[in-house]
Amino acid sequence: MTIRNMILPISGLVMIAVPLTAVAAHQSRQGTHEPILSQPIGDIENNFWFDYLSDIREAEHELKKDLKRATDDEDRRDAREEYRNEIADANKDYAKEMRERGYRVGRVTVGE
């Protein structure tokens, strides 16, 4: 089941729509980052999944803000490196939480 939009409660009164699409690794001059998940592990939508989505959206927001403030190539490189690190950290934290709860995490390859 693919979810295109989700409504996440931010407080009792405020809601935001979070678009979800399948996202491959983004290409940049400095390389790629890990894929961003488009579906929760085991199709289980729990607090860890919503935390993951929040971490991804925050990383994207920070990248956009940092790139807007960048004054040279080094600033842009630093912003993209920080973004790659944040994506990797979000993926690692989410996978760890789900693994600890008994869900199989990773890729399965069938055949040669």
GIFEN-V993673 format. One record per backbone hydrogen bond with DSSP energy under -0.5 kcal/mol. NH is the residue of the N-H (numbers start at 1). CO is the residue of the C=O. E is the energy in kcal/mol with one decimal. If there is no record, write none. Layout:
# GIFEN-V993673
NH CO E
NH CO E
This chain:
# GIFEN-V993673
4 2 -0.5
6 18 -1.6
8 6 -0.6
8 16 -2.4
9 7 -0.5
10 14 -2.3
11 14 -1.4
16 8 -1.7
18 6 -3.1
19 17 -0.6
20 4 -3.5
23 36 -0.8
28 31 -1.3
31 28 -1.5
33 26 -0.7
36 23 -0.7
37 35 -0.5
43 40 -2.1
44 41 -1.6
45 43 -0.7
46 44 -1.0
50 46 -2.1
51 47 -2.4
52 48 -2.1
53 49 -2.6
54 50 -2.1
55 51 -2.5
56 52 -2.4
57 53 -2.6
58 54 -2.3
59 55 -2.2
60 56 -2.4
61 57 -2.4
62 58 -2.7
63 59 -2.4
64 60 -2.3
65 61 -2.4
66 62 -3.1
67 63 -2.9
68 64 -1.8
69 65 -1.6
70 66 -1.0
76 72 -1.8
77 73 -2.7
78 74 -2.7
79 75 -2.2
80 76 -2.3
81 77 -2.6
82 78 -2.5
83 79 -2.1
84 80 -2.7
85 81 -2.3
86 82 -2.3
87 83 -2.5
88 84 -2.4
89 85 -2.4
90 86 -2.5
91 87 -2.5
92 88 -2.5
93 89 -2.8
94 90 -2.4
95 91 -2.5
96 92 -2.4
97 93 -2.2
98 94 -2.3
99 95 -2.8
100 96 -2.4
101 97 -0.7
101 98 -0.6
102 99 -1.9
103 98 -2.3
